[in-house]
Amino acid sequence: MKKINFSFSVTRWIGVVIKEIHELRRDKVSISMVLLTPLFQLIILGYAINMDPHNLPTALLN
């Protein structure tokens, strides 16, 4: 049985990054999804999750 080697190779990782950059440069729809989707989510969720408390009931205990 052949042993699987899971070691990390920097040159292989750089090759994959360069390949993905080339693919994204060719496909304009994918690059717009990669850039605009996280930005859209950040804006929408930033307004949805508002940490400013308003109209909270308060009580005083003496």
FIDRENKOL-214721 format. One line per 10 residues: their letters; for each residue x, y, z of N, C-alpha, C. Coordinates in steps of 0.2 Angstrom, whole numbers, plus 5000, padded with zeros to 4 digits. Layout:
N
A = X/Y/Z/X/Y/Z/X/Y/Z; ... $
***
This chain:
62
MKKINFSFSV = 5004/4994/5000/5000/5000/5000/5004/5006/5000; 5003/5011/4996/5007/5017/4995/5005/5022/5001; 5010/5025/5004/5009/5030/5009/5007/5036/5006; 5002/5040/5008/5001/5047/5006/5005/5052/5010; 5008/5056/5006/5012/5061/5009/5008/5068/5009; 5006/5070/5015/5003/5077/5016/5007/5083/5017; 5013/5082/5015/5018/5088/5017/5016/5094/5013; 5018/5100/5016/5016/5106/5013/5022/5108/5008; 5020/5110/5002/5025/5113/4997/5024/5120/4995; 5028/5124/4996/5027/5131/4995/5027/5132/4987 $
TRWIGVVIKE = 5031/5129/4984/5031/5130/4976/5024/5127/4973; 5022/5122/4976/5015/5119/4973/5010/5124/4975; 5010/5127/4981/5005/5132/4983/5005/5138/4979; 5011/5141/4978/5012/5147/4973/5009/5145/4966; 5011/5139/4964/5008/5137/4957/5000/5137/4957; 4997/5135/4962/4990/5134/4963/4987/5142/4963; 4990/5146/4967/4988/5153/4967/4989/5156/4960; 4994/5155/4957/4995/5158/4950/4990/5156/4945; 4988/5149/4946/4983/5146/4941/4976/5149/4943; 4975/5150/4949/4968/5153/4951/4968/5160/4949 $
IHELRRDKVS = 4973/5164/4949/4973/5171/4947/4972/5171/4939; 4975/5167/4936/4974/5167/4928/4967/5165/4927; 4964/5160/4930/4957/5158/4929/4953/5164/4931; 4954/5168/4936/4950/5173/4938/4950/5179/4933; 4956/5180/4930/4957/5185/4925/4953/5184/4919; 4952/5178/4917/4948/5176/4911/4941/5176/4912; 4939/5175/4918/4931/5175/4919/4929/5181/4924; 4926/5186/4921/4924/5192/4924/4919/5191/4929; 4914/5186/4928/4909/5185/4932/4911/5182/4939; 4916/5178/4938/4919/5175/4945/4923/5180/4949 $
ISMVLLTPLF = 4927/5184/4945/4930/5189/4949/4926/5194/4952; 4920/5196/4949/4915/5200/4952/4912/5197/4958; 4911/5190/4958/4908/5187/4963/4913/5186/4969; 4919/5185/4968/4924/5185/4973/4925/5191/4977; 4924/5197/4973/4926/5203/4976/4919/5207/4979; 4914/5206/4976/4908/5210/4978/4903/5206/4983; 4903/5199/4983/4899/5195/4987/4901/5197/4995; 4908/5196/4996/4910/5198/5003/4908/5205/5005; 4909/5209/5001/4908/5216/5002/4900/5218/5003; 4896/5215/4999/4889/5215/5000/4887/5212/5007 $
QLIILGYAIN = 4890/5206/5009/4888/5203/5015/4890/5207/5021; 4896/5210/5020/4899/5214/5026/4894/5220/5027; 4892/5224/5021/4887/5229/5022/4881/5227/5025; 4878/5222/5022/4871/5220/5025/4871/5218/5032; 4876/5213/5034/4876/5211/5040/4879/5216/5045; 4882/5221/5043/4884/5227/5047/4879/5231/5049; 4874/5232/5045/4868/5235/5047/4863/5231/5051; 4863/5224/5049/4858/5220/5053/4860/5219/5060; 4866/5218/5061/4869/5217/5068/4871/5223/5071; 4867/5227/5073/4868/5233/5076/4869/5233/5084 $
MDPHNLPTAL = 4874/5235/5087/4875/5233/5094/4873/5239/5098; 4870/5244/5095/4868/5250/5099/4861/5249/5102; 4861/5248/5109/4854/5247/5112/4849/5253/5112; 4843/5252/5111/4838/5257/5110/4832/5255/5114; 4829/5259/5118/4822/5258/5121/4822/5252/5126; 4828/5252/5130/4828/5246/5135/4824/5248/5141; 4821/5244/5144/4817/5245/5150/4823/5245/5156; 4822/5250/5160/4827/5251/5166/4823/5252/5172; 4826/5250/5177/4823/5250/5184/4829/5252/5189; 4826/5256/5194/4831/5258/5199/4829/5254/5206 $
LN = 4834/5252/5209/4833/5248/5216/4837/5252/5221; 4833/5254/5226/4836/5258/5231/4837/5254/5238 $
***
